[in-house]
Amino acid sequence: MNVIEKPKKESWGELSQRPTLDEKDLTNVISEIFENVNLKGDSALFEYALKFDGVDLVSLIPTQEEVNQARGLVSEELKQAIDIAKNNIEKFHASQASKVVKVSTTDGVECWQKSVGIDKVGIYIPGGTAPLFSTILMLAIPAKLAGCKEIVLCTPPSKEGKINEVMLYVADLLGIDKIFKIGGAQAVAAMTLGTESVPQVYKIFGPGNQYVTAAKQYSLNLGVAIDMPAGPSELLVVCDANANPAFVASDLLSQAEHGIDSQVICLSDSENSLYEVIREVQSQVEQLSRKDIAKEALKASRFISLENRDEIVEFSNLYAPEHLIINTVDEDYYIENISNAGSVFLGQYTPESAGDYASGTNHTLPTNGFAKQYSGVNLDAFVKKITFQRITKEGIQNIGPAIESMAEAEELQAHKNAVTLRLKSLS
């Protein structure tokens, strides 16, 4: 763990850098996977399942028996917890629906905008070191609310050739009927290109490792949209002398256990608070089942003392964290001045894990500083905005001369004629 006391602003840029993985040129690997999937379709997907997941699949699609078994394997307690999260996520995302508002910009000219769900969306759920069934809730629920007609879900199979029972249960609960046992970059390729079994989609959502991330970026070149650029998970906590150091440490560790490339940062204007938090981190990490992962991630952690809240806000906005926890007595100041963050958690009793699971907000968020220009996933991510306009005889007479003048200035005669003919018909 790295402690930096009152660093000069010239060093802030370096301090806000994320940990980097070994430099690898993924382009050749990803392009080869896409080319293979394009040429061989399902056959390539079976090959990659054997090569990367170590399983010789009989089918890419889970059987109805597997779905039924999943229902029985999930405990009632967990089912109830999932229901609570599902209801809260539905409530929050349903509140984001925009109403159609018709505006008369000029007498006789009426304009409006309508949200329409993206017809076909793909959801990628990693299998890796943790079964992220919560991400299915975060992506499929707004997709359903938005009116997406087709939802395709891909997730890697286990060594036994099955999908984790909780993930299968949640997918079935949400009515997703296109579920595939496909992992990694090949899943992104399949959803981008389409195969005999996997439908082609128009936009791909979901987190993943560096290969999945590179594959999603590759799919952009092929005309398929993605949710956002993504990287390893991260958290920045702001605490003051009044914060409970045990709470702060638990928040930092909840993010550090995600993966060895996760990053956590703690900012405070109280050096004593920082050292109390560090002692708590050192104590709590030993109790974790994933302590080896958390300890590795903590090597890239930073505990930084700054002069005052103005500097804290400035540094936080520069870092632009995926998750930002404000554990201070003057949270209103931070609410007013924070401009770059994926999701913000306020107060002593708002852990980041609440947003990960059950508060209702979405946990699919921009990382690696992209919170400066990207929002987290929300209902709008699953819709397109289509504009409409209707012009009456009065309307074209009101704005027609302006259109003619502007079209003539741009030397676009046909544009002008389209208006002139109508105006002449009315004279």
C-alpha positions as CSV (number, residue, x, y, z in Angstrom):
1,M,0.0,0.0,0.0
2,N,1.3,3.4,-1.0
3,V,0.9,6.4,1.3
4,I,1.4,9.8,-0.3
5,E,1.3,12.9,2.0
6,K,0.3,16.2,0.4
7,P,1.7,15.6,-3.1
8,K,2.4,18.5,-5.3
9,K,-0.1,19.1,-8.1
10,E,2.5,18.4,-10.7
11,S,2.5,14.7,-9.6
12,W,-1.3,14.3,-9.6
13,G,-1.3,13.1,-13.2
14,E,1.0,10.3,-12.4
15,L,-0.9,9.4,-9.2
16,S,-4.1,9.2,-11.2
17,Q,-2.7,6.5,-13.6
18,R,-4.3,3.1,-13.5
19,P,-2.2,-0.1,-13.2
20,T,-1.3,-1.4,-16.6
21,L,-1.3,-5.0,-17.7
22,D,1.6,-6.5,-19.6
23,E,1.7,-4.8,-23.0
24,K,0.3,-7.2,-25.6
25,D,-0.7,-6.7,-29.1
26,L,-4.2,-8.2,-29.1
27,T,-5.1,-7.1,-32.6
28,N,-3.9,-10.2,-34.3
29,V,-5.4,-12.5,-31.8
30,I,-8.8,-10.8,-31.9
31,S,-8.9,-10.5,-35.7
32,E,-8.0,-14.2,-36.0
33,I,-10.9,-15.1,-33.7
34,F,-13.4,-13.0,-35.6
35,E,-12.2,-14.4,-39.0
36,N,-12.5,-17.9,-37.7
37,V,-16.0,-17.4,-36.3
38,N,-17.0,-15.7,-39.6
39,L,-15.8,-18.6,-41.7
40,K,-16.7,-21.6,-39.5
41,G,-19.6,-20.3,-37.4
42,D,-20.7,-22.7,-34.6
43,S,-17.8,-25.0,-35.4
44,A,-15.3,-22.4,-34.4
45,L,-17.2,-21.8,-31.1
46,F,-17.0,-25.4,-30.2
47,E,-13.2,-25.3,-30.9
48,Y,-12.7,-22.3,-28.7
49,A,-14.7,-23.9,-25.9
50,L,-12.3,-26.8,-25.9
51,K,-9.2,-24.6,-26.3
52,F,-10.0,-21.8,-23.8
53,D,-12.6,-23.3,-21.4
54,G,-11.3,-26.9,-21.4
55,V,-14.7,-28.4,-22.2
56,D,-15.9,-30.5,-25.2
57,L,-19.4,-29.2,-25.6
58,V,-22.3,-31.2,-27.0
59,S,-24.4,-28.1,-27.5
60,L,-24.0,-24.3,-27.1
61,I,-27.5,-24.0,-25.7
62,P,-28.4,-25.1,-22.1
63,T,-31.2,-27.8,-22.1
64,Q,-34.5,-27.2,-20.5
65,E,-33.5,-29.9,-18.0
66,E,-30.5,-27.7,-17.0
67,V,-32.8,-24.7,-16.6
68,N,-35.2,-26.7,-14.4
69,Q,-32.3,-28.0,-12.3
70,A,-31.0,-24.5,-11.8
71,R,-34.3,-23.4,-10.2
72,G,-34.1,-26.2,-7.7
73,L,-30.4,-25.6,-6.8
74,V,-30.9,-21.9,-5.9
75,S,-31.9,-21.4,-2.3
76,E,-35.1,-19.7,-1.3
77,E,-33.1,-17.1,0.6
78,L,-31.1,-16.2,-2.5
79,K,-34.2,-16.2,-4.6
80,Q,-35.8,-13.7,-2.2
81,A,-32.6,-11.5,-2.3
82,I,-32.7,-11.6,-6.1
83,D,-36.3,-10.5,-6.1
84,I,-35.5,-7.5,-3.9
85,A,-32.7,-6.4,-6.2
86,K,-34.9,-7.1,-9.3
87,N,-37.7,-4.9,-8.0
88,N,-35.4,-2.0,-7.0
89,I,-33.5,-2.1,-10.3
90,E,-36.8,-2.1,-12.2
91,K,-38.2,0.9,-10.2
92,F,-35.0,3.0,-10.7
93,H,-34.7,2.3,-14.4
94,A,-38.4,2.7,-15.1
95,S,-38.2,6.2,-13.6
96,Q,-35.7,7.1,-16.4
97,A,-38.3,6.7,-19.2
98,S,-38.7,9.9,-21.1
99,K,-42.1,11.2,-22.1
100,V,-42.9,12.3,-25.6
101,V,-43.1,16.1,-25.6
102,K,-44.3,17.9,-28.7
103,V,-42.9,21.4,-29.3
104,S,-44.2,24.0,-31.7
105,T,-40.9,25.7,-32.7
106,T,-42.8,28.1,-35.0
107,D,-46.5,28.5,-35.9
108,G,-47.2,25.5,-38.1
109,V,-44.0,23.6,-37.2
110,E,-44.3,20.8,-34.7
111,C,-41.3,18.7,-33.5
112,W,-40.9,15.8,-31.1
113,Q,-38.7,13.0,-30.0
114,K,-39.5,9.4,-29.3
115,S,-37.4,6.7,-27.6
116,V,-37.4,3.3,-29.4
117,G,-35.7,0.2,-28.0
118,I,-32.8,-1.3,-29.9
119,D,-34.2,-4.3,-31.6
120,K,-31.4,-6.8,-30.8
121,V,-28.9,-6.5,-28.0
122,G,-26.2,-8.8,-26.7
123,I,-25.2,-9.3,-23.1
124,Y,-21.8,-10.8,-22.1
125,I,-21.5,-12.1,-18.6
126,P,-18.0,-13.2,-17.4
127,G,-17.6,-16.6,-15.8
128,G,-14.0,-16.1,-14.5
129,T,-13.3,-16.1,-10.8
130,A,-16.9,-15.1,-9.8
131,P,-20.3,-15.8,-11.3
132,L,-21.6,-12.3,-11.9
133,F,-25.3,-13.1,-12.0
134,S,-26.0,-9.6,-10.7
135,T,-24.8,-8.2,-14.0
136,I,-27.6,-10.1,-15.8
137,L,-30.1,-8.1,-13.6
138,M,-28.3,-4.8,-14.4
139,L,-28.4,-5.3,-18.2
140,A,-31.5,-7.4,-18.9
141,I,-33.9,-5.4,-16.8
142,P,-33.3,-2.1,-18.6
143,A,-33.3,-3.9,-21.9
144,K,-36.7,-5.3,-21.2
145,L,-38.0,-2.0,-20.0
146,A,-36.7,-0.3,-23.1
147,G,-38.6,-2.7,-25.3
148,C,-35.6,-4.5,-26.9
149,K,-37.2,-7.3,-29.0
150,E,-34.3,-9.8,-28.7
151,I,-31.8,-10.3,-25.9
152,V,-28.9,-12.6,-26.5
153,L,-26.9,-13.7,-23.5
154,C,-23.4,-15.3,-23.7
155,T,-21.4,-16.6,-20.7
156,P,-18.6,-19.2,-20.6
157,P,-19.3,-22.8,-19.6
158,S,-17.8,-24.6,-16.6
159,K,-15.4,-27.6,-17.0
160,E,-18.6,-29.7,-16.8
161,G,-20.1,-27.9,-19.7
162,K,-22.7,-26.1,-17.7
163,I,-23.7,-22.5,-16.9
164,N,-23.6,-21.5,-13.2
165,E,-27.0,-22.4,-11.8
166,V,-27.6,-18.9,-10.3
167,M,-26.8,-17.2,-13.6
168,L,-29.1,-19.6,-15.4
169,Y,-31.9,-19.1,-12.9
170,V,-31.7,-15.3,-13.2
171,A,-31.6,-15.4,-17.0
172,D,-34.7,-17.6,-16.9
173,L,-36.4,-15.4,-14.3
174,L,-36.0,-12.4,-16.6
175,G,-37.4,-14.3,-19.6
176,I,-34.1,-14.5,-21.6
177,D,-34.6,-17.4,-24.0
178,K,-31.5,-17.0,-26.1
179,I,-28.7,-18.2,-23.7
180,F,-25.4,-19.6,-25.0
181,K,-22.4,-21.3,-23.4
182,I,-19.8,-19.1,-25.1
183,G,-17.0,-17.2,-23.4
184,G,-14.4,-14.6,-24.2
185,A,-13.7,-12.8,-27.4
186,Q,-15.4,-15.5,-29.4
187,A,-18.7,-14.7,-27.7
188,V,-18.4,-11.1,-28.8
189,A,-17.5,-12.3,-32.3
190,A,-20.5,-14.5,-32.4
191,M,-22.9,-11.8,-31.4
192,T,-21.2,-9.3,-33.8
193,L,-21.2,-11.6,-36.9
194,G,-24.0,-14.1,-36.1
195,T,-23.6,-17.9,-36.5
196,E,-26.0,-20.8,-37.2
197,S,-27.1,-20.7,-33.6
198,V,-26.2,-17.2,-32.3
199,P,-28.2,-14.2,-33.6
200,Q,-26.4,-11.1,-34.8
201,V,-27.1,-8.1,-32.5
202,Y,-26.9,-4.4,-32.9
203,K,-25.3,-3.5,-29.6
204,I,-23.2,-5.4,-27.1
205,F,-23.1,-4.8,-23.3
206,G,-21.2,-6.3,-20.4
207,P,-17.8,-6.4,-18.7
208,G,-14.9,-8.8,-19.4
209,N,-11.1,-9.2,-19.4
210,Q,-8.7,-7.5,-21.8
211,Y,-9.6,-9.9,-24.6
212,V,-13.4,-9.3,-24.3
213,T,-12.7,-5.5,-24.1
214,A,-10.5,-5.7,-27.2
215,A,-13.1,-7.8,-29.0
216,K,-15.9,-5.3,-28.2
217,Q,-13.7,-2.4,-29.6
218,Y,-13.1,-4.6,-32.7
219,S,-16.8,-5.1,-33.2
220,L,-17.2,-1.3,-33.5
221,N,-15.3,-1.5,-36.8
222,L,-17.9,-4.0,-38.0
223,G,-20.9,-1.7,-37.3
224,V,-22.0,-3.1,-33.9
225,A,-22.2,-0.6,-31.0
226,I,-21.0,-1.3,-27.5
227,D,-22.0,0.1,-24.1
228,M,-18.7,1.8,-23.3
229,P,-14.9,1.3,-23.1
230,A,-14.2,-0.8,-20.0
231,G,-11.2,-1.9,-18.0
232,P,-10.5,-3.2,-14.5
233,S,-12.8,-2.1,-11.7
234,E,-11.9,0.8,-9.4
235,L,-13.0,2.7,-6.4
236,L,-12.1,6.1,-4.8
237,V,-13.1,6.8,-1.2
238,V,-13.1,10.3,0.3
239,C,-13.1,10.2,4.1
240,D,-12.6,12.7,6.9
241,A,-11.8,12.5,10.6
242,N,-15.4,11.6,11.4
243,A,-15.5,8.5,9.1
244,N,-15.5,5.1,10.6
245,P,-12.2,3.6,9.5
246,A,-13.6,0.0,9.5
247,F,-16.3,1.0,7.1
248,V,-13.8,2.7,4.8
249,A,-11.5,-0.2,4.8
250,S,-14.3,-2.7,4.1
251,D,-15.3,-0.6,1.1
252,L,-11.8,-0.5,-0.3
253,L,-11.4,-4.3,0.1
254,S,-14.8,-5.0,-1.5
255,Q,-13.4,-3.5,-4.7
256,A,-9.9,-4.9,-4.3
257,E,-11.2,-8.5,-4.2
258,H,-12.6,-8.1,-7.7
259,G,-9.3,-8.8,-9.4
260,I,-5.5,-8.3,-9.1
261,D,-5.8,-5.4,-11.6
262,S,-8.4,-3.5,-9.6
263,Q,-7.4,-0.2,-8.1
264,V,-8.5,1.5,-4.9
265,I,-7.7,5.0,-3.7
266,C,-8.4,6.7,-0.4
267,L,-8.3,10.5,-0.1
268,S,-8.5,12.5,3.1
269,D,-7.5,15.9,4.6
270,S,-6.7,13.9,7.8
271,E,-3.5,11.9,7.8
272,N,-4.5,10.2,11.1
273,S,-7.7,8.9,9.3
274,L,-5.6,7.5,6.5
275,Y,-3.4,5.5,8.8
276,E,-6.4,4.2,10.8
277,V,-7.9,3.0,7.6
278,I,-4.7,1.3,6.6
279,R,-4.6,-0.6,9.9
280,E,-8.1,-1.7,9.3
281,V,-7.3,-2.8,5.8
282,Q,-4.4,-4.9,7.0
283,S,-6.6,-6.5,9.6
284,Q,-9.7,-7.2,7.5
285,V,-7.9,-8.5,4.4
286,E,-6.6,-11.5,6.3
287,Q,-10.2,-12.6,6.9
288,L,-11.1,-12.7,3.2
289,S,-11.5,-15.9,1.1
290,R,-10.1,-13.9,-1.8
291,K,-7.3,-12.3,0.2
292,D,-4.6,-13.2,-2.2
293,I,-6.4,-11.4,-5.0
294,A,-7.1,-8.4,-2.7
295,K,-3.5,-8.2,-1.5
296,E,-2.2,-8.2,-5.1
297,A,-4.7,-5.4,-6.0
298,L,-3.6,-3.4,-2.9
299,K,-0.1,-3.1,-4.3
300,A,-1.5,-0.5,-6.7
301,S,-3.6,1.2,-4.1
302,R,-2.9,4.7,-3.0
303,F,-3.7,6.5,0.3
304,I,-3.3,10.2,-0.3
305,S,-3.6,13.1,2.1
306,L,-4.5,16.5,0.6
307,E,-4.7,20.0,2.1
308,N,-8.5,20.5,2.0
309,R,-11.8,19.5,0.3
310,D,-11.1,21.7,-2.7
311,E,-8.0,19.7,-3.5
312,I,-9.8,16.5,-2.9
313,V,-12.6,17.4,-5.4
314,E,-10.0,18.5,-7.9
315,F,-8.0,15.2,-7.6
316,S,-11.2,13.1,-7.7
317,N,-12.4,14.9,-10.9
318,L,-9.0,14.3,-12.5
319,Y,-9.1,10.6,-11.6
320,A,-12.8,10.3,-12.6
321,P,-13.4,7.0,-10.7
322,E,-15.9,4.3,-11.7
323,H,-17.1,4.2,-8.1
324,L,-16.8,7.2,-5.7
325,I,-17.7,7.0,-2.0
326,I,-18.1,10.3,-0.1
327,N,-17.8,9.5,3.6
328,T,-17.6,13.0,5.1
329,V,-19.8,15.3,7.2
330,D,-20.0,17.9,4.4
331,E,-21.3,15.7,1.6
332,D,-23.4,18.5,0.1
333,Y,-20.2,20.2,-1.0
334,Y,-19.1,17.1,-2.9
335,I,-22.5,16.6,-4.4
336,E,-22.3,20.1,-5.8
337,N,-18.7,19.9,-7.1
338,I,-18.1,16.4,-8.3
339,S,-18.3,16.3,-12.1
340,N,-16.5,13.1,-13.1
341,A,-17.7,9.8,-11.6
342,G,-19.5,6.7,-12.7
343,S,-21.6,6.3,-9.6
344,V,-21.5,8.1,-6.2
345,F,-22.2,6.7,-2.8
346,L,-23.0,9.1,0.1
347,G,-22.6,8.7,3.8
348,Q,-21.5,6.2,6.4
349,Y,-24.1,3.6,5.5
350,T,-23.9,3.5,1.7
351,P,-21.4,0.8,0.7
352,E,-20.4,0.4,-2.9
353,S,-21.7,-3.1,-2.8
354,A,-25.2,-1.7,-2.4
355,G,-24.9,-0.4,-5.9
356,D,-23.4,-3.6,-7.1
357,Y,-26.5,-5.6,-6.0
358,A,-29.7,-4.2,-4.6
359,S,-30.1,-0.4,-4.2
360,G,-31.4,-0.1,-7.8
361,T,-28.7,1.9,-9.6
362,N,-26.7,0.2,-12.4
363,H,-23.3,-1.2,-11.7
364,T,-22.1,-1.3,-15.3
365,L,-20.0,1.9,-15.2
366,P,-17.2,3.6,-17.1
367,T,-13.6,2.8,-15.9
368,N,-10.1,4.0,-16.7
369,G,-11.1,7.7,-16.5
370,F,-13.9,7.4,-19.1
371,A,-16.3,8.8,-16.5
372,K,-15.1,12.2,-17.9
373,Q,-17.2,11.6,-21.0
374,Y,-19.3,8.5,-20.5
375,S,-22.3,7.7,-18.3
376,G,-22.9,4.3,-16.7
377,V,-25.5,2.0,-18.3
378,N,-29.0,3.3,-17.9
379,L,-32.3,3.0,-19.8
380,D,-31.2,5.3,-22.5
381,A,-28.3,3.0,-23.3
382,F,-30.9,0.5,-24.7
383,V,-32.9,3.0,-26.9
384,K,-32.5,5.2,-29.9
385,K,-33.9,8.7,-30.0
386,I,-35.9,9.2,-33.2
387,T,-37.1,12.8,-34.0
388,F,-40.3,13.6,-35.8
389,Q,-41.6,16.8,-37.4
390,R,-44.7,17.9,-39.1
391,I,-45.1,21.2,-41.0
392,T,-48.4,22.7,-42.2
393,K,-49.0,25.2,-45.0
394,E,-48.6,28.0,-42.5
395,G,-45.4,26.5,-41.2
396,I,-43.6,26.1,-44.5
397,Q,-44.6,29.7,-45.3
398,N,-43.1,30.9,-42.0
399,I,-39.7,29.1,-42.3
400,G,-39.5,28.5,-46.0
401,P,-37.7,31.7,-46.9
402,A,-35.1,31.1,-44.3
403,I,-34.5,27.6,-45.7
404,E,-34.2,29.0,-49.2
405,S,-31.7,31.6,-48.1
406,M,-29.5,29.1,-46.2
407,A,-29.6,26.5,-49.0
408,E,-28.6,29.1,-51.6
409,A,-25.7,30.2,-49.4
410,E,-24.5,26.6,-49.2
411,E,-25.0,26.3,-53.0
412,L,-27.4,23.4,-52.6
413,Q,-30.0,24.2,-55.3
414,A,-32.1,21.1,-54.9
415,H,-32.5,21.8,-51.2
416,K,-33.8,25.3,-52.1
417,N,-36.1,23.9,-54.8
418,A,-37.8,21.5,-52.5
419,V,-39.1,24.5,-50.5
420,T,-39.6,26.9,-53.5
421,L,-41.9,24.5,-55.3
422,R,-44.1,24.2,-52.2
423,L,-44.2,28.0,-51.6
424,K,-45.2,28.6,-55.2
425,S,-48.0,26.0,-54.9
426,L,-49.4,28.0,-52.1
427,S,-49.2,31.5,-53.7
